[in-house]
């Protein structure tokens, strides 16, 4: 794993995974795994199942329309990848994006 950046409570990492490794809905062959995590309060349990739904937002009216994660989910799926969100056991949230590796 390569830590790409670490700033005030969050970090990103990139990992190349060989063919045959396990990941939910991953395409056959090699893939790249991008992990973004923080050490904040995490994602509320009632929000987690709806996180990627279009127009779902926890922001006040006028502050967001709830399309960012939904659009990201759709783009990643169309590229043959997967995106998941979870709460870290040590606190904070983790988003994992898996994409087919080229070449």
N, CA, C and O atoms as CSV, one atom per row, in Angstrom:
chain,resi,resn,atom,element,x,y,z
A,1,UNK,N,N,0.847,-1.164,0.000
A,1,UNK,CA,C,0.000,0.000,0.000
A,1,UNK,C,C,0.896,1.232,0.000
A,1,UNK,O,O,1.907,1.282,0.701
A,2,UNK,N,N,0.510,2.216,-0.793
A,2,UNK,CA,C,1.227,3.482,-0.868
A,2,UNK,C,C,0.323,4.557,-0.284
A,2,UNK,O,O,-0.783,4.759,-0.784
A,3,UNK,N,N,0.759,5.244,0.750
A,3,UNK,CA,C,-0.023,6.356,1.285
A,3,UNK,C,C,0.268,7.557,0.403
A,3,UNK,O,O,1.394,8.051,0.357
A,4,UNK,N,N,-0.770,8.026,-0.305
A,4,UNK,CA,C,-0.598,9.132,-1.224
A,4,UNK,C,C,-0.553,10.474,-0.507
A,4,UNK,O,O,0.231,11.347,-0.878
A,5,UNK,N,N,-1.372,10.644,0.498
A,5,UNK,CA,C,-1.414,11.918,1.195
A,5,UNK,C,C,-2.031,11.715,2.563
A,5,UNK,O,O,-2.974,10.940,2.724
A,6,UNK,N,N,-1.505,12.401,3.524
A,6,UNK,CA,C,-2.090,12.352,4.859
A,6,UNK,C,C,-2.154,13.778,5.367
A,6,UNK,O,O,-1.135,14.462,5.459
A,7,UNK,N,N,-3.363,14.224,5.698
A,7,UNK,CA,C,-3.579,15.582,6.177
A,7,UNK,C,C,-4.587,15.556,7.297
A,7,UNK,O,O,-5.609,14.877,7.199
A,8,UNK,N,N,-4.320,16.274,8.345
A,8,UNK,CA,C,-5.227,16.518,9.446
A,8,UNK,C,C,-6.413,15.590,9.601
A,8,UNK,O,O,-7.551,16.040,9.470
A,9,UNK,N,N,-6.199,14.330,9.870
A,9,UNK,CA,C,-7.284,13.424,10.179
A,9,UNK,C,C,-7.744,12.528,9.049
A,9,UNK,O,O,-8.594,11.667,9.275
A,10,UNK,N,N,-7.224,12.689,7.841
A,10,UNK,CA,C,-7.626,11.765,6.774
A,10,UNK,C,C,-6.411,11.387,5.947
A,10,UNK,O,O,-5.403,12.094,5.929
A,11,UNK,N,N,-6.529,10.253,5.262
A,11,UNK,CA,C,-5.443,9.807,4.395
A,11,UNK,C,C,-6.002,9.043,3.215
A,11,UNK,O,O,-7.105,8.500,3.270
A,12,UNK,N,N,-5.225,9.009,2.150
A,12,UNK,CA,C,-5.574,8.239,0.958
A,12,UNK,C,C,-4.451,7.254,0.695
A,12,UNK,O,O,-3.283,7.550,0.950
A,13,UNK,N,N,-4.801,6.094,0.191
A,13,UNK,CA,C,-3.780,5.125,-0.168
A,13,UNK,C,C,-4.181,4.427,-1.457
A,13,UNK,O,O,-5.363,4.337,-1.786
A,14,UNK,N,N,-3.193,3.940,-2.174
A,14,UNK,CA,C,-3.427,3.240,-3.428
A,14,UNK,C,C,-2.700,1.914,-3.360
A,14,UNK,O,O,-1.547,1.845,-2.936
A,15,UNK,N,N,-3.378,0.869,-3.778
A,15,UNK,CA,C,-2.812,-0.475,-3.693
A,15,UNK,C,C,-3.117,-1.197,-4.990
A,15,UNK,O,O,-4.234,-1.118,-5.501
A,16,UNK,N,N,-2.150,-1.886,-5.515
A,16,UNK,CA,C,-2.360,-2.729,-6.681
A,16,UNK,C,C,-2.607,-4.149,-6.176
A,16,UNK,O,O,-1.834,-4.671,-5.374
A,17,UNK,N,N,-3.677,-4.764,-6.645
A,17,UNK,CA,C,-4.053,-6.088,-6.168
A,17,UNK,C,C,-3.956,-7.066,-7.333
A,17,UNK,O,O,-4.492,-6.809,-8.410
A,18,UNK,N,N,-3.285,-8.166,-7.120
A,18,UNK,CA,C,-3.092,-9.164,-8.171
A,18,UNK,C,C,-4.398,-9.889,-8.482
A,18,UNK,O,O,-5.312,-9.930,-7.657
A,19,UNK,N,N,-4.469,-10.447,-9.655
A,19,UNK,CA,C,-5.624,-11.238,-10.061
A,19,UNK,C,C,-5.848,-12.359,-9.068
A,19,UNK,O,O,-4.894,-12.923,-8.532
A,20,UNK,N,N,-7.101,-12.679,-8.823
A,20,UNK,CA,C,-7.437,-13.774,-7.934
A,20,UNK,C,C,-7.701,-13.338,-6.503
A,20,UNK,O,O,-8.180,-14.144,-5.705
A,21,UNK,N,N,-7.408,-12.090,-6.147
A,21,UNK,CA,C,-7.696,-11.612,-4.804
A,21,UNK,C,C,-9.193,-11.397,-4.657
A,21,UNK,O,O,-9.895,-11.203,-5.649
A,22,UNK,N,N,-9.674,-11.429,-3.448
A,22,UNK,CA,C,-11.104,-11.306,-3.195
A,22,UNK,C,C,-11.519,-9.873,-2.929
A,22,UNK,O,O,-10.875,-9.178,-2.144
A,23,UNK,N,N,-12.587,-9.421,-3.572
A,23,UNK,CA,C,-13.250,-8.164,-3.245
A,23,UNK,C,C,-14.631,-8.220,-3.846
A,23,UNK,O,O,-14.806,-8.681,-4.975
A,24,UNK,N,N,-15.612,-7.755,-3.102
A,24,UNK,CA,C,-17.007,-7.806,-3.536
A,24,UNK,C,C,-17.184,-7.156,-4.908
A,24,UNK,O,O,-16.787,-6.008,-5.107
A,25,UNK,N,N,-17.772,-7.876,-5.838
A,25,UNK,CA,C,-18.100,-7.410,-7.188
A,25,UNK,C,C,-16.892,-6.973,-8.014
A,25,UNK,O,O,-17.063,-6.251,-8.996
A,26,UNK,N,N,-15.686,-7.383,-7.652
A,26,UNK,CA,C,-14.504,-6.978,-8.404
A,26,UNK,C,C,-14.440,-7.724,-9.732
A,26,UNK,O,O,-14.786,-8.904,-9.795
A,27,UNK,N,N,-14.002,-7.049,-10.790
A,27,UNK,CA,C,-13.850,-7.729,-12.075
A,27,UNK,C,C,-12.682,-8.712,-12.029
A,27,UNK,O,O,-11.801,-8.600,-11.177
A,28,UNK,N,N,-12.680,-9.674,-12.951
A,28,UNK,CA,C,-11.586,-10.635,-13.034
A,28,UNK,C,C,-10.312,-9.906,-13.446
A,28,UNK,O,O,-10.377,-8.895,-14.145
A,29,UNK,N,N,-9.181,-10.398,-13.030
A,29,UNK,CA,C,-7.908,-9.786,-13.386
A,29,UNK,C,C,-7.426,-8.834,-12.316
A,29,UNK,O,O,-8.038,-8.707,-11.255
A,30,UNK,N,N,-6.320,-8.165,-12.604
A,30,UNK,CA,C,-5.749,-7.228,-11.643
A,30,UNK,C,C,-6.637,-6.003,-11.464
A,30,UNK,O,O,-7.468,-5.693,-12.318
A,31,UNK,N,N,-6.453,-5.314,-10.348
A,31,UNK,CA,C,-7.244,-4.118,-10.080
A,31,UNK,C,C,-6.470,-3.175,-9.168
A,31,UNK,O,O,-5.526,-3.568,-8.482
A,32,UNK,N,N,-6.895,-1.940,-9.185
A,32,UNK,CA,C,-6.317,-0.924,-8.317
A,32,UNK,C,C,-7.324,-0.621,-7.214
A,32,UNK,O,O,-8.524,-0.529,-7.471
A,33,UNK,N,N,-6.838,-0.466,-5.992
A,33,UNK,CA,C,-7.693,-0.203,-4.842
A,33,UNK,C,C,-7.288,1.144,-4.252
A,33,UNK,O,O,-6.134,1.340,-3.871
A,34,UNK,N,N,-8.234,2.061,-4.181
A,34,UNK,CA,C,-8.018,3.368,-3.570
A,34,UNK,C,C,-8.821,3.417,-2.283
A,34,UNK,O,O,-10.030,3.185,-2.291
A,35,UNK,N,N,-8.152,3.719,-1.174
A,35,UNK,CA,C,-8.805,3.799,0.124
A,35,UNK,C,C,-8.679,5.220,0.649
A,35,UNK,O,O,-7.585,5.783,0.690
A,36,UNK,N,N,-9.797,5.790,1.046
A,36,UNK,CA,C,-9.830,7.109,1.657
A,36,UNK,C,C,-10.448,6.933,3.028
A,36,UNK,O,O,-11.559,6.416,3.143
A,37,UNK,N,N,-9.747,7.355,4.069
A,37,UNK,CA,C,-10.283,7.182,5.416
A,37,UNK,C,C,-9.971,8.402,6.265
A,37,UNK,O,O,-9.048,9.164,5.979
A,38,UNK,N,N,-10.762,8.567,7.314
A,38,UNK,CA,C,-10.536,9.672,8.240
A,38,UNK,C,C,-10.682,9.173,9.669
A,38,UNK,O,O,-11.004,8.009,9.904
A,39,UNK,N,N,-10.443,10.065,10.614
A,39,UNK,CA,C,-10.580,9.686,12.016
A,39,UNK,C,C,-11.661,10.519,12.702
A,39,UNK,O,O,-11.577,10.805,13.896
A,40,UNK,N,N,-12.677,10.901,11.927
A,40,UNK,CA,C,-13.803,11.673,12.451
A,40,UNK,C,C,-14.810,10.783,13.158
A,40,UNK,O,O,-14.469,9.694,13.620
A,41,UNK,N,N,-16.058,11.251,13.243
A,41,UNK,CA,C,-17.086,10.519,13.987
A,41,UNK,C,C,-17.658,9.307,13.247
A,41,UNK,O,O,-18.420,8.538,13.834
A,42,UNK,N,N,-17.312,9.125,11.989
A,42,UNK,CA,C,-17.872,8.019,11.212
A,42,UNK,C,C,-19.185,8.423,10.558
A,42,UNK,O,O,-19.592,9.583,10.616
A,43,UNK,N,N,-19.832,7.462,9.944
A,43,UNK,CA,C,-21.101,7.676,9.240
A,43,UNK,C,C,-22.210,7.091,10.106
A,43,UNK,O,O,-22.136,5.921,10.483
A,44,UNK,N,N,-23.237,7.877,10.431
A,44,UNK,CA,C,-24.321,7.344,11.260
A,44,UNK,C,C,-24.921,6.071,10.661
A,44,UNK,O,O,-25.084,5.963,9.446
A,45,UNK,N,N,-25.244,5.117,11.521
A,45,UNK,CA,C,-25.749,3.809,11.082
A,45,UNK,C,C,-26.979,3.930,10.190
A,45,UNK,O,O,-27.129,3.145,9.254
A,46,UNK,N,N,-27.861,4.889,10.453
A,46,UNK,CA,C,-29.074,5.031,9.649
A,46,UNK,C,C,-28.779,5.664,8.285
A,46,UNK,O,O,-29.607,5.574,7.379
A,47,UNK,N,N,-27.624,6.296,8.123
A,47,UNK,CA,C,-27.244,6.941,6.864
A,47,UNK,C,C,-26.521,5.957,5.945
A,47,UNK,O,O,-26.708,5.994,4.729
A,48,UNK,N,N,-25.712,5.093,6.510
A,48,UNK,CA,C,-24.851,4.191,5.737
A,48,UNK,C,C,-25.570,3.430,4.627
A,48,UNK,O,O,-25.043,3.391,3.515
A,49,UNK,N,N,-26.735,2.821,4.849
A,49,UNK,CA,C,-27.383,2.066,3.770
A,49,UNK,C,C,-27.890,2.950,2.618
A,49,UNK,O,O,-28.117,2.449,1.517
A,50,UNK,N,N,-28.065,4.237,2.857
A,50,UNK,CA,C,-28.627,5.132,1.841
A,50,UNK,C,C,-27.578,6.046,1.210
A,50,UNK,O,O,-27.919,6.886,0.378
A,51,UNK,N,N,-26.336,5.898,1.585
A,51,UNK,CA,C,-25.281,6.831,1.228
A,51,UNK,C,C,-25.150,7.097,-0.271
A,51,UNK,O,O,-24.861,8.225,-0.668
A,52,UNK,N,N,-25.356,6.084,-1.104
A,52,UNK,CA,C,-25.164,6.222,-2.544
A,52,UNK,C,C,-26.476,6.449,-3.305
A,52,UNK,O,O,-26.479,6.444,-4.536
A,53,UNK,N,N,-27.580,6.646,-2.594
A,53,UNK,CA,C,-28.873,6.904,-3.238
A,53,UNK,C,C,-28.907,8.314,-3.827
A,53,UNK,O,O,-28.439,9.259,-3.192
A,54,UNK,N,N,-29.461,8.467,-5.048
A,54,UNK,CA,C,-29.604,9.809,-5.615
A,54,UNK,C,C,-30.505,10.678,-4.733
A,54,UNK,O,O,-31.522,10.211,-4.221
A,55,UNK,N,N,-30.127,11.924,-4.566
A,55,UNK,CA,C,-30.867,12.951,-3.833
A,55,UNK,C,C,-30.922,12.717,-2.325
A,55,UNK,O,O,-31.647,13.422,-1.623
A,56,UNK,N,N,-30.179,11.750,-1.817
A,56,UNK,CA,C,-30.105,11.578,-0.362
A,56,UNK,C,C,-29.012,12.494,0.178
A,56,UNK,O,O,-27.875,12.452,-0.291
A,57,UNK,N,N,-29.353,13.313,1.155
A,57,UNK,CA,C,-28.372,14.197,1.775
A,57,UNK,C,C,-28.684,14.360,3.249
A,57,UNK,O,O,-29.834,14.253,3.677
A,58,UNK,N,N,-27.654,14.618,4.005
A,58,UNK,CA,C,-27.823,14.924,5.425
A,58,UNK,C,C,-27.639,16.420,5.666
A,58,UNK,O,O,-27.736,16.889,6.800
A,59,UNK,N,N,-27.374,17.162,4.598
A,59,UNK,CA,C,-27.158,18.602,4.705
A,59,UNK,C,C,-28.491,19.344,4.776
A,59,UNK,O,O,-29.517,18.832,4.328
A,60,UNK,N,N,-28.471,20.546,5.337
A,60,UNK,CA,C,-29.703,21.341,5.388
A,60,UNK,C,C,-30.161,21.747,3.986
A,60,UNK,O,O,-29.366,21.774,3.047
A,61,UNK,N,N,-31.437,22.058,3.859
A,61,UNK,CA,C,-32.006,22.503,2.586
A,61,UNK,C,C,-31.180,23.657,2.023
A,61,UNK,O,O,-30.836,24.605,2.730
A,62,UNK,N,N,-30.873,23.551,0.735
A,62,UNK,CA,C,-30.103,24.591,0.067
A,62,UNK,C,C,-28.599,24.414,0.153
A,62,UNK,O,O,-27.857,25.181,-0.460
A,63,UNK,N,N,-28.131,23.426,0.897
A,63,UNK,CA,C,-26.685,23.214,1.073
A,63,UNK,C,C,-26.147,22.029,0.283
A,63,UNK,O,O,-24.932,21.848,0.202
A,64,UNK,N,N,-27.004,21.240,-0.287
A,64,UNK,CA,C,-26.569,20.091,-1.073
A,64,UNK,C,C,-27.775,19.384,-1.641
A,64,UNK,O,O,-28.857,19.412,-1.055
A,65,UNK,N,N,-27.587,18.741,-2.799
A,65,UNK,CA,C,-28.731,18.050,-3.405
A,65,UNK,C,C,-28.590,16.533,-3.381
A,65,UNK,O,O,-29.478,15.823,-3.852
A,66,UNK,N,N,-27.498,16.033,-2.844
A,66,UNK,CA,C,-27.365,14.592,-2.672
A,66,UNK,C,C,-27.039,13.819,-3.930
A,66,UNK,O,O,-27.470,12.677,-4.084
A,67,UNK,N,N,-26.281,14.428,-4.837
A,67,UNK,CA,C,-25.928,13.721,-6.072
A,67,UNK,C,C,-24.456,13.318,-6.143
A,67,UNK,O,O,-24.106,12.466,-6.958
A,68,UNK,N,N,-23.595,13.891,-5.331
A,68,UNK,CA,C,-22.158,13.637,-5.437
A,68,UNK,C,C,-21.778,12.176,-5.332
A,68,UNK,O,O,-21.123,11.643,-6.228
A,69,UNK,N,N,-22.173,11.519,-4.258
A,69,UNK,CA,C,-21.815,10.104,-4.090
A,69,UNK,C,C,-22.586,9.206,-5.052
A,69,UNK,O,O,-22.072,8.173,-5.483
A,70,UNK,N,N,-23.809,9.589,-5.389
A,70,UNK,CA,C,-24.597,8.810,-6.337
A,70,UNK,C,C,-23.956,8.822,-7.728
A,70,UNK,O,O,-23.866,7.784,-8.384
A,71,UNK,N,N,-23.517,9.987,-8.167
A,71,UNK,CA,C,-22.844,10.092,-9.467
A,71,UNK,C,C,-21.516,9.334,-9.434
A,71,UNK,O,O,-21.180,8.629,-10.386
A,72,UNK,N,N,-20.769,9.475,-8.352
A,72,UNK,CA,C,-19.499,8.744,-8.216
A,72,UNK,C,C,-19.731,7.242,-8.302
A,72,UNK,O,O,-19.000,6.532,-8.994
A,73,UNK,N,N,-20.754,6.758,-7.594
A,73,UNK,CA,C,-21.110,5.335,-7.601
A,73,UNK,C,C,-21.394,4.872,-9.030
A,73,UNK,O,O,-20.895,3.833,-9.461
A,74,UNK,N,N,-22.188,5.639,-9.753
A,74,UNK,CA,C,-22.568,5.266,-11.124
A,74,UNK,C,C,-21.345,5.230,-12.047
A,74,UNK,O,O,-21.190,4.294,-12.831
A,75,UNK,N,N,-20.493,6.227,-11.959
A,75,UNK,CA,C,-19.294,6.265,-12.807
A,75,UNK,C,C,-18.397,5.068,-12.512
A,75,UNK,O,O,-17.926,4.402,-13.434
A,76,UNK,N,N,-18.161,4.795,-11.246
A,76,UNK,CA,C,-17.287,3.682,-10.857
A,76,UNK,C,C,-17.874,2.350,-11.319
A,76,UNK,O,O,-17.140,1.497,-11.820
A,77,UNK,N,N,-19.190,2.158,-11.160
A,77,UNK,CA,C,-19.837,0.925,-11.618
A,77,UNK,C,C,-19.725,0.768,-13.133
A,77,UNK,O,O,-19.475,-0.333,-13.625
A,78,UNK,N,N,-19.909,1.860,-13.875
A,78,UNK,CA,C,-19.808,1.799,-15.347
A,78,UNK,C,C,-18.398,1.468,-15.807
A,78,UNK,O,O,-18.207,0.940,-16.903
A,79,UNK,N,N,-17.414,1.776,-14.978
A,79,UNK,CA,C,-16.022,1.449,-15.300
A,79,UNK,C,C,-15.663,0.023,-14.878
A,79,UNK,O,O,-14.512,-0.392,-15.019
A,80,UNK,N,N,-16.636,-0.726,-14.364
A,80,UNK,CA,C,-16.390,-2.102,-13.945
A,80,UNK,C,C,-15.834,-2.207,-12.542
A,80,UNK,O,O,-15.259,-3.232,-12.176
A,81,UNK,N,N,-16.000,-1.159,-11.753
A,81,UNK,CA,C,-15.450,-1.146,-10.396
A,81,UNK,C,C,-16.502,-1.229,-9.321
A,81,UNK,O,O,-17.657,-1.569,-9.577
A,82,UNK,N,N,-16.085,-0.912,-8.117
A,82,UNK,CA,C,-16.967,-0.970,-6.953
A,82,UNK,C,C,-16.533,0.107,-5.973
A,82,UNK,O,O,-15.351,0.439,-5.892
A,83,UNK,N,N,-17.484,0.650,-5.232
A,83,UNK,CA,C,-17.191,1.596,-4.167
A,83,UNK,C,C,-17.995,1.176,-2.945
A,83,UNK,O,O,-19.178,0.852,-3.048
A,84,UNK,N,N,-17.349,1.184,-1.801
A,84,UNK,CA,C,-18.028,0.835,-0.552
A,84,UNK,C,C,-17.672,1.881,0.501
A,84,UNK,O,O,-16.653,2.565,0.409
A,85,UNK,N,N,-18.533,1.982,1.491
A,85,UNK,CA,C,-18.292,2.865,2.635
A,85,UNK,C,C,-18.543,2.061,3.900
A,85,UNK,O,O,-19.446,1.226,3.951
A,86,UNK,N,N,-17.747,2.319,4.903
A,86,UNK,CA,C,-17.901,1.626,6.178
A,86,UNK,C,C,-17.320,2.488,7.279
A,86,UNK,O,O,-16.575,3.432,7.018
A,87,UNK,N,N,-17.661,2.161,8.494
A,87,UNK,CA,C,-17.066,2.804,9.651
A,87,UNK,C,C,-15.870,1.979,10.110
A,87,UNK,O,O,-15.929,0.750,10.151
A,88,UNK,N,N,-14.802,2.657,10.448
A,88,UNK,CA,C,-13.599,1.987,10.937
A,88,UNK,C,C,-13.787,1.609,12.395
A,88,UNK,O,O,-14.393,2.366,13.154
A,89,UNK,N,N,-13.284,0.464,12.797
A,89,UNK,CA,C,-13.429,0.014,14.186
A,89,UNK,C,C,-12.748,0.966,15.165
A,89,UNK,O,O,-13.190,1.110,16.304
A,90,UNK,N,N,-11.673,1.616,14.720
A,90,UNK,CA,C,-10.948,2.547,15.580
A,90,UNK,C,C,-11.504,3.971,15.513
A,90,UNK,O,O,-10.931,4.893,16.092
A,91,UNK,N,N,-12.619,4.147,14.806
A,91,UNK,CA,C,-13.255,5.456,14.647
A,91,UNK,C,C,-13.014,6.014,13.256
A,91,UNK,O,O,-11.989,5.731,12.636
A,92,UNK,N,N,-13.945,6.797,12.772
A,92,UNK,CA,C,-13.816,7.379,11.441
A,92,UNK,C,C,-14.496,6.535,10.383
A,92,UNK,O,O,-15.067,5.483,10.669
A,93,UNK,N,N,-14.422,7.020,9.159
A,93,UNK,CA,C,-15.046,6.343,8.018
A,93,UNK,C,C,-13.987,5.906,7.027
A,93,UNK,O,O,-12.876,6.436,7.005
A,94,UNK,N,N,-14.348,4.927,6.203
A,94,UNK,CA,C,-13.457,4.438,5.151
A,94,UNK,C,C,-14.268,4.234,3.875
A,94,UNK,O,O,-15.291,3.549,3.884
A,95,UNK,N,N,-13.812,4.825,2.792
A,95,UNK,CA,C,-14.362,4.579,1.470
A,95,UNK,C,C,-13.319,3.787,0.692
A,95,UNK,O,O,-12.140,4.141,0.700
A,96,UNK,N,N,-13.741,2.726,0.025
A,96,UNK,CA,C,-12.838,1.916,-0.782
A,96,UNK,C,C,-13.370,1.864,-2.200
A,96,UNK,O,O,-14.525,1.514,-2.439
A,97,UNK,N,N,-12.493,2.225,-3.145
A,97,UNK,CA,C,-12.835,2.193,-4.569
A,97,UNK,C,C,-11.933,1.156,-5.221
A,97,UNK,O,O,-10.714,1.195,-5.055
A,98,UNK,N,N,-12.523,0.242,-5.951
A,98,UNK,CA,C,-11.781,-0.780,-6.675
A,98,UNK,C,C,-12.083,-0.616,-8.159
A,98,UNK,O,O,-13.245,-0.586,-8.565
A,99,UNK,N,N,-11.018,-0.510,-8.974
A,99,UNK,CA,C,-11.166,-0.357,-10.412
A,99,UNK,C,C,-10.294,-1.383,-11.126
A,99,UNK,O,O,-9.232,-1.755,-10.627
A,100,UNK,N,N,-10.745,-1.842,-12.301
A,100,UNK,CA,C,-9.890,-2.748,-13.070
A,100,UNK,C,C,-8.576,-2.048,-13.426
A,100,UNK,O,O,-8.565,-0.884,-13.826
A,101,UNK,N,N,-7.489,-2.768,-13.274
A,101,UNK,CA,C,-6.162,-2.204,-13.623
A,101,UNK,C,C,-5.944,-2.351,-15.117
A,101,UNK,O,O,-6.296,-3.369,-15.713
A,102,UNK,N,N,-5.372,-1.344,-15.702
A,102,UNK,CA,C,-5.057,-1.373,-17.123
A,102,UNK,C,C,-3.640,-1.900,-17.321
A,102,UNK,O,O,-2.716,-1.560,-16.583
A,103,UNK,N,N,-3.502,-2.737,-18.336
A,103,UNK,CA,C,-2.205,-3.218,-18.754
A,103,UNK,C,C,-1.457,-3.975,-17.763
A,103,UNK,O,O,-0.343,-4.421,-18.039
